[in-house]
Amino acid sequence: MAPSRRHEEAHHTAFRSSVINRLGAGFGNLAKWSLSSGMPFLTNLADLSDAPPFEGIDSSAILLNLSKPTTLEQAHGHWTPAMANLAQPAPRSVQGLIAAFNQHVWPSRSMPSTRSKHWDNWAVVVTWAIAWGLLQHILPMPTDILKAITWELLCMGTPRSVITAIWASIQNRHRVAGMHPPIHGFGEFSAWTRCLSSLLGRPSALRFPIHRTLVATLLRLRPTSLRDNRDRLMVALATICCLRVSEVALLQICDVWFDFHTGYGIPGFRGTAAIHVGRRKNDVERKGHHPAIGRAIDPALDLVFQLLGWFRLNNLAVSPLCTKLAQTAAQCPHCAPLFSRLANGIGGSHTASMRPLSTQMIGDGLRRMMTICGADTKHFSGISARKGGLTTAITAGVTEEILFLQSGHGQARAARNYIHLQDPARLFDTFRAFGL
């Protein structure tokens, strides 16, 4: 083992011992640990709230965990029944109304995934404070305390990206508590990150985009396996429409709007389709996006035609009870996922199910398809599809204002809100960039 590694492990062991000693015999045995940050941290802080380090301290703001999705977020757009349940019984005071808002609405200023990352990183800070007996000095946190925890993170070999994420969680925790953060002043956070980057910066992990040739190869495949057929269409669709894997996982059959652009009343859009993305990362107002898929010049590469074949192969049809058009921001409770997990059929065969794929399954399927296409999967991941769509479009000269309408990026948001094209032909620029 390298000397630096032995030093880090010895530091970790001593750090854990210090935390357990501070917690005392009654609580030290309850401690559960994680090492995902480089510094060991406690994952069950709520179970330790009565431990000696918390005595005499108002720990409510320190231990406030907003990482779980709220009831309204779990409703996935079905606001009316969710609100009807939450409104009973009605609060009997203004303080009750404020508490209900803080519980069910206020956390949604950021996505649940972002809140969960902030909580894990904040747990590192709380664990460090327990080790040093400094819980009373982390909220609010003086700048010198931030410097102290940063130095120990560095000594434990914590990567620069993790340290800046921990800084961000500290800043966020202060904002949530209505306190001034330790890094304040215009441009100061950037200055702190530059300070670390100049010393510890390293190239990002190389992730290749899925380029046009790979998309064409996928669309030319005619696999007999249902899994291969699902994954090749899934990867081609995600790439052309610049989708995140989380957005692919939420797609349902009622999100494929065939011949959608014929509604403009302009000839030439038969055989095209729009993919309804009910919510994207920067679409905080849930307005939705509709990436366009055009007709391919080469019939063998026609994704819309192949999607229709996917529907027929799996007997997929939009339910007569579908709620998508009435509630476009919500998941339809009646329609199947567009790309689902497979169920075992007769004689070892597989059939589509009503269970959506996880983001991990989508990433695994993408890498498997890259192997079939003859690519080295070492540099491909779930982001390769979205990166491929954007890269192909930009290389082909698609203008940013059109590309942002397709990709849902947050840049130029104010200008994009005013854009409504009279002729949808420009919406197919990203598709045409693939030259299919």
N, C-alpha and C positions, 0 to 999 in steps of 0.2 A: 504494500500500500504506500502511495506517495506520502512524503512527510506532511504536505499541506492538508491532505485528506485526513491523516491521523490527527492533526491539530484541530480540524473542524469537528471531528467526531468527539474528541475530548472536551471541546468547548460545549457541544450539544449536551453531553452527559452532565457536565458541571451545571449547566443552565437548568436542566430538568431537576436536578437535585435541589437547586436553590428555590425553584418554584414549589416543589413538594414540601420543603422545609417551611416555607412561608405559609402554605396552606394548612399545615399541621397534620397530625396523624389521622384525625377523623375524616379529613377531606382529601389528603394526598393520595389515598388509595382509590379515590373516585376519579382521579384525573384521567382524561382521554386525550391522546396526543395526535398531532399531525405534523409532518415535516415538509409540506408542499411549498412553504415560503422560503426555505433555507434556514430559518430559525424555528425551532420547535414551538408549537403553540397549542393551547388548550381548545378543544372542540366542544366542550360541554360547560361553558362558563355559567350558563343559567343554573346548573346543578350545584355550582360552587358559590352562589351568591351570599350564603350565610357563613362562608369561611372567614377566619380571622382577618385577612387583608382587607375585607370589605366593611369591617366594623367601624361605625362612626362616619361612614361615607354615604352620601346619597348616590347610590349606584344606578338609579333608574335611567339616566341619560347614558351612562357608560355601557349598560347591558341591554339597551334598547335594540332589538333585533328586528329589522324590517325586511329581511331577505325573502320571506315567503310571499307568494302572490296573494294579494288581497281578494276578498270575496268577489268584488267587481271585476278584477282581472281574471279570476277563474271563470267568470261568466262568458268570456270570449265574445263579447259584443251583445249578449242577451241581457241588456240592461234592465228592461221593464220587470221581468219576474225577479231578478236579483234585488232590485231596489224595493220591490214590494215586500220581500222577506226581511230586508234590513230595516225597513221603516216601521216594523211592528216589534215591540211597542214603541210609540213615538217618544223621543226624549222629552223630559218635563222641565228642562232648564236650558238656558243658553250654554252653560258649560257642557251639558250633555250633547247639544248640537255640535259644539266645537270638538268634543272628544270623538264623536261619530265621524266627522269630516277628517280629523287627523288619522283615524284608524283605517278608513276605507278609501279615501281619495288622495290625501296628501302624499303617501308613499309613491304614487304613480308619477311623480316628477321624474323618476328614472325607472328603467325597465327592471323587472325582478332579477334578471341575470346580473345586471349591474349592481343592484343592491346586495345580492348574495356575495359577489366578489368583494364589495366594500366591507361586508361583515367579516369575512374570513381574514381580510387584511387588518381590520381593526382588532380582531381577536389576537393577532400577533402583538399589537401594541399593548393590549390589556395584560397579556401573559408576561411581556417584558416588564411592565410596571409592577406586577405581582412579585417577580423575581427580585426586583430592586426596592420594594416597599415604597413605590412612588405612585400608587393609584390616585392619590389626591392631587397629583400634578399633571395628569394627562388630559383633563377637560375642565377648564381650558389648559392648553399646553404651552409653556414658554418655549421660545425658539431653542434655547440651550438644551432642553430635554429632547427636542427633535434631533438635534445634532448628536446627542448621546446615543439614542436608539439607532440612529443611522450608522454610527461607527461600529456598534456591536453587530449590526446586520452585515456590514462589510467584513468584519472579522470572521463571521460564520460563512463567508463565501456566497452570500445572497446576490443573485444577478441584479444588474442595474434596473431592468424592467420591473422586477418585483419590488425593489425599493421605491421606485417612483409610484407604483400602484399603492404601496402602503402610505406614502405621503398623501396621495389623493384621497385615501380613505380617512386619514386624519383631518384633512381639510373639509371633507364632506361631513364628518361627524360633528365638527364645530358649527358648520352651517345649519345642520339639522337641529342642534341645540341652541341656535341663536347666539353663538359666541364668535369672537374674532379668531380666525385660524392662526397658527404659528407662522405660516408663510403668507404674508400680506403685502400689499402694495402692487402697483401695476407692473407686470412683467417679472415679478419675483419668482413665481413658480417655475417659469421657463429658465430663469437664471440658475436656480437650484438644479434643475434637470441637466442643463448644459454643463454644470460643474461636474456632475457624475459622468456624463457621457464623454467628456473630454478625457477622462481617465479610464473608464470601464467600457466604453462603447465598442461594439463589435457588429459585423454584418448580420443582418437578419437571416433567419433560416430561408434557404432558397426554395421557393414554391413556384413551379412552372404553371403558366396558364394553359388551358385546353384550347389549342389553336384550331383554325379552320380545318386543317387536314384531318385532325383527330375527330372532329364533329362529322365530317364527311364519311370517314371510315365507320363510325358508329352507325350512321344512317344507312350505309350499304350492307351492314351485317343483317343476316336473316337467320337468327338462332332458333333452334327448336326448343331450347330451355325457356320456360316462362320467366325464370329469374334473370337470365341474360337479356331477354327481350325487355323486361321492365327496366333494368338498370341502364341499358343503352339509350332508351328513350328518355329516361329520367335525366341522365347526364347531358344529352343533347339539348333537351328543353331548358335545363338549368343554365347552360352555357349561353345559348342564344338569347335567353331572357334576362341574363345577368342576375340570377337568383342566388340568395344565400341558402345554405342547406336547411336552415330553420324555416325559411319560406317554402321550400320544396316539401318539407315534412307536413305543412299545413294545407297543401293543395288538395282539393276535392274534385270530383268529376264535374261538379256544377261550377267550378272555377275556370273551365275551358269553354270559352264563348266563341263557338264556330260562327264564321261570317259576321262577326260583330261589327266590323267597319262598313258593311253594306248599309248600315243605318244612316250614314252620311248622305245617302242618295247619289253617290258618285260611282259610276260603273268601274269595274276592274278589281273588286275586292272579294269576289266569290272564291271560296277555297282557302281563305285566310282565317286567322283566329287571333283572339286576344286571351291572355292569361290573366285572370283577376287575382291580384295580390291584395288581400284585404287590409293588411297592415305591414309596413316595412319599418326598419329601425328608425329612420328619420321622419317617418310619417306619423308624427305625434297626434295629429288630428284625425287619423284614420280615414283619410280621403281615398286611399287605395291607389294602386297603379295598375296599368293594363299593358304590359309588354306585348308587342305585336309579332306574330309569326306569319310571314308571307308565303306565297306559292313558290316552290323551287323551280328553277329552269330545268334542272334534271329531275324527271319524275321519280327516279330511284332515291332521291334525297329529300323528298317532300315530307317534312315533319308533320304537317297538318293531316295529310292523308294517312300517315303511319299512326298518328294518334287516334284517328277514326277506326283504324284496324285494331288498335289496342282495346278500344271500347267494345268492338264486336267480339273479339277473341274472348274477353272476360265477361261478356253479357252485362256490360256497364251501361246504365241509363239513369238519367237524372230523375229523382223521385217526383211523383206528382205532388208530394207534400213539401217539396223543396222550399226553403225559406230564404235562399241566397239573395234573390232579387229584392225581397222585402227588407232584409237585414243584411246588407252587403258587407258589413264589418264583422259579422258573426259567423262562426262555424255552423254549417247546416247539420242538424241532428239526424237527418234522414238519408243523406247521400254518402257514398263510399269515398274513401281516399282515392286520389288519382293513382298513386303508387303505394300499394299496401304491402304488408307482410304476407307471406304465403302460408296457406294452410295445406296440410297433407290431404291428398285426394286418394282415389282408388288406384291400387297397383303401383304405389310409390310416386304417383303424379302429384302435382301441386295446383292449387287454385288460389285466386285472389281472395283476400279476407276483408273485413271491415276495420282492421287494426292498422293505423298509419305506421309508416317507418319512423324510427328514431333518427336523429341527426347523425349518430354514430353509424347506423346501418347505411345511411346515404353516403357518408364518407367512405365506408368500406366498399360499397358498390361502385363508387367512382374509381377507386384505386384498382378494383378488379377489372373494370372495363379498360383502364389504361394498360393493364397487363395484356389483355386480349388484343388490344390495338398495337402491341409491340413496344410500348413506352416503358421507361424505367420508373416505377412507382415511388422510388425513394423521394422524389421531389414533388409529388402530387398530394394534395389533401382536398378537403371539402371546399376551400376557398378557390381552388383552381378553376372551377366552373365560372364563378362570378368574375374572377380575374381574366379568364379567357374571353368572356363576352365583352368586357370593357376594353381590353387590349385590342381585340380584333376591330371593334368599332372605331376606336381612336386612330388606329393605324390606317384605317380606310377613310379617314377624314370626316367622320360623323361629328357634327358640331355639338358642343357641350350642352346647349339648351335642349337639344333633341335627345341626346344620350341620357341626360338627367331625368327626362320624362319616362324613359324606359327603365333606368337602373334604380331610380328612387333616391339618388344621392342628395345630401343636404345642401351642397353648394348651390349658390344662386337661387336659394329657395324663394326669396321675395319676388324675383323676376318670374320664376316658373309658375307661381300662383296666378299670374296674369295670362299665361299662355294657354290658348285653346285653338288648335289649328283648324282652319276652315276646310283644309284638304288633308285627310289622314295619310297621304302618300309618304310624307316625311317620317311618320311613325315607323315605317318599315326600313329606314336607313340602317338601323342596327342589324336587322335580319339580312339585308342585302350585302352587308359587309362580309358575310360568310361566303358569298358567291355560290350558294348551293343551287 
